[in-house]
Amino acid sequence: MSVRVRAQFGKPRGSSPRQFAEVWTVTEKERDSAGIRAGMNSAARFSNAEKLVSLDVMTNSLITSRQNPRVKNAVRLRDRRHREKQGRILIDGARELSRAMAAGVALQEVFVCEPLCGGEACRRLLVLLPECRAEILHVTEPVFEKLAFGSRAEGVLGVAEMPRPTLDGLVLPEVPLVAVLECVEKPGNVGAVLRSADAAGVSALIVADGRTDLYNPNAIRASLGTIFFLPVCAATTAETFDWLRRHGLTMVALRVDGSVPYTRIDYRGPTAVVLGNEAEGLSDAWSADDVAAVRLPMCGVGDSLNVSAAAAVVFYEVLRQRG
């Protein structure tokens, strides 16, 4: 049976610091001859070695059963109720996991199916994985098929501690642009708005009275992991409205019946752009006198754009005005 180890290179002990690492697949005999006992995340150090400094066991097992308890617990995280119960989230995809790691998200487990890890992003991730503290669990293709969802199976899927950001924890720049999504139902739309928000330099995104949660796996996937770098939180509509007023943001609500074209608004000051539910639009809370109702031009038979497309249009108008 083979095992995967992390080989750390540098100069002999007592000399300069370690320099780089590689991941090897070795036999149990080779591993044990290096002084590493089976099943332990320990290291064997060689005081007389010219190059090899340490070997660290990464894993010594392959999960082959789709009924494995670790696999079943991870699959349950597709459901919002279980995400809340376990306090954990699923992160599917190499770019998404890489960005989560770079943002300091606390990964707990990473499931790896090496036959599916053919892309460059996945290969780079495999080199970085030993640096995180997550347990690395190798699985067969049938097992990974149960874990993953959608058609973009990249061979890596992580389980992480659920971030729990709050409104009071949001830190804004001097002239912020805040995006608000009220009652949006589709996690793919939340993720797509996050991706546009990241690209256009939005300062923060608030999900108000969300009908899907921020860390739905599809929202994370649609955001391409940008959710882990953009300040985000969930709150009620009333809490969000009060917070925007207290922070002195000009509120601009995108409505089908808006009285002002979106390009006529001055976005150069602190601004919040508010977008509503895919079918119902915004609630009456955003009809207050201190909220500007704007519209996008619609030249065809349709009366509205997808929420993510509408958000991108307005975000880039703000970016254009701010130079």
URNORNOR-V115914 format. One record per run of one state. SS is the DSSP state (H for helix, E for strand, C for the rest). FROM is the first residue (numbers start at 0). TO is the last residue. If there is no record, write none. Layout:
# URNORNOR-V115914
ss=SS from=FROM to=TO
ss=SS from=FROM to=TO
This chain:
# URNORNOR-V115914
ss=C from=0 to=0
ss=E from=1 to=8
ss=C from=9 to=18
ss=E from=19 to=26
ss=H from=27 to=32
ss=C from=33 to=41
ss=E from=42 to=42
ss=C from=43 to=50
ss=E from=51 to=58
ss=C from=59 to=60
ss=E from=61 to=62
ss=C from=63 to=67
ss=H from=68 to=75
ss=C from=76 to=78
ss=H from=79 to=85
ss=C from=86 to=86
ss=E from=87 to=91
ss=C from=92 to=92
ss=H from=93 to=101
ss=C from=102 to=105
ss=E from=106 to=111
ss=C from=112 to=112
ss=H from=113 to=115
ss=C from=116 to=118
ss=H from=119 to=128
ss=C from=129 to=133
ss=E from=134 to=138
ss=C from=139 to=139
ss=H from=140 to=146
ss=C from=147 to=154
ss=E from=155 to=160
ss=C from=161 to=165
ss=H from=166 to=168
ss=C from=169 to=175
ss=E from=176 to=181
ss=C from=182 to=185
ss=H from=186 to=199
ss=C from=200 to=202
ss=E from=203 to=207
ss=C from=208 to=215
ss=H from=216 to=221
ss=C from=222 to=224
ss=H from=225 to=227
ss=C from=228 to=229
ss=E from=230 to=234
ss=C from=235 to=235
ss=H from=236 to=245
ss=C from=246 to=248
ss=E from=249 to=253
ss=C from=254 to=258
ss=E from=259 to=260
ss=H from=261 to=263
ss=C from=264 to=269
ss=E from=270 to=274
ss=C from=275 to=275
ss=E from=276 to=276
ss=C from=277 to=279
ss=E from=280 to=280
ss=C from=281 to=282
ss=H from=283 to=286
ss=C from=287 to=289
ss=E from=290 to=294
ss=C from=295 to=305
ss=H from=306 to=321
ss=C from=322 to=322
